[in-house]
């Protein structure tokens, strides 16, 4: 454990941020699972899920929870899956 007051505060702040960041990451994972389930079921539902997922990824990237390139890569990947499902139908 840290001895200096500022270092102790840093530990507390990092703990709070870690909890908040893990919460956002968990929401993203849940949205991804929902998108994949909707994609297997119905393309129209998957489009709605993709919009929600895309917004969550953008928000997380804006808050520096995940890197912007990571968010863009995931959005492109899921957009391609959605597009392929539309073409198959």
C-alpha positions as CSV (number, residue, x, y, z in Angstrom):
1,X,0.0,0.0,0.0
2,X,1.1,3.5,-0.8
3,X,2.5,5.8,2.0
4,X,2.1,9.2,0.3
5,X,-1.3,10.9,0.5
6,X,-1.4,11.5,-3.3
7,X,-0.5,7.9,-4.0
8,X,-3.3,6.7,-1.7
9,X,-5.8,8.9,-3.5
10,X,-4.5,7.6,-6.8
11,X,-5.2,4.0,-5.7
12,X,-8.8,4.9,-4.7
13,X,-9.5,6.8,-7.9
14,X,-8.1,4.0,-10.1
15,X,-10.3,1.5,-8.2
16,X,-13.4,3.6,-9.0
17,X,-12.4,4.0,-12.6
18,X,-11.8,0.3,-13.0
19,X,-15.3,-0.5,-11.7
20,X,-16.8,2.0,-14.1
21,X,-14.8,0.8,-17.0
22,X,-15.6,-2.8,-16.3
23,X,-19.3,-1.9,-16.2
24,X,-19.1,-0.3,-19.7
25,X,-17.2,-3.2,-21.1
26,X,-19.7,-5.6,-19.7
27,X,-22.6,-3.7,-21.4
28,X,-20.7,-3.8,-24.7
29,X,-20.3,-7.6,-24.4
30,X,-24.0,-8.0,-23.6
31,X,-24.9,-5.9,-26.7
32,X,-22.6,-8.0,-28.8
33,X,-24.3,-11.2,-27.6
34,X,-27.8,-9.7,-28.2
35,X,-26.7,-8.6,-31.7
36,X,-25.5,-12.1,-32.6
37,X,-28.7,-13.7,-31.3
38,X,-30.8,-11.2,-33.2
39,X,-28.8,-11.8,-36.3
40,X,-29.5,-15.5,-36.2
41,X,-33.2,-14.8,-35.6
42,X,-34.2,-11.8,-37.7
43,X,-32.3,-9.2,-39.7
44,X,-34.6,-6.3,-38.8
45,X,-34.0,-6.9,-35.1
46,X,-30.3,-7.2,-35.8
47,X,-30.3,-3.8,-37.4
48,X,-31.8,-2.3,-34.2
49,X,-29.3,-4.1,-32.1
50,X,-26.4,-2.9,-34.3
51,X,-27.5,0.7,-33.8
52,X,-27.4,0.3,-30.0
53,X,-24.1,-1.6,-30.2
54,X,-22.6,1.0,-32.4
55,X,-23.6,3.8,-30.0
56,X,-22.2,1.9,-27.0
57,X,-18.9,1.4,-28.8
58,X,-18.7,5.1,-29.8
59,X,-19.5,6.2,-26.3
60,X,-16.9,3.9,-24.7
61,X,-14.3,5.1,-27.2
62,X,-15.2,8.7,-26.4
63,X,-14.7,8.1,-22.7
64,X,-11.4,6.3,-23.3
65,X,-12.7,3.0,-22.0
66,X,-11.6,1.3,-25.2
67,X,-9.4,2.6,-28.0
68,X,-11.1,4.4,-30.9
69,X,-9.5,1.9,-33.4
70,X,-10.8,-1.0,-31.5
71,X,-14.4,0.5,-31.5
72,X,-14.1,1.1,-35.3
73,X,-12.8,-2.4,-35.9
74,X,-15.7,-4.0,-34.0
75,X,-18.3,-1.8,-35.7
76,X,-16.9,-2.7,-39.1
77,X,-16.9,-6.4,-38.3
78,X,-20.5,-6.4,-37.1
79,X,-21.6,-4.2,-40.0
80,X,-20.1,-6.7,-42.4
81,X,-21.9,-9.6,-40.6
82,X,-25.2,-7.6,-40.9
83,X,-24.6,-6.8,-44.5
84,X,-23.8,-10.5,-45.3
85,X,-27.0,-11.5,-43.6
86,X,-29.0,-9.0,-45.6
87,X,-27.5,-10.3,-48.9
88,X,-28.2,-13.9,-47.9
89,X,-31.8,-13.2,-47.3
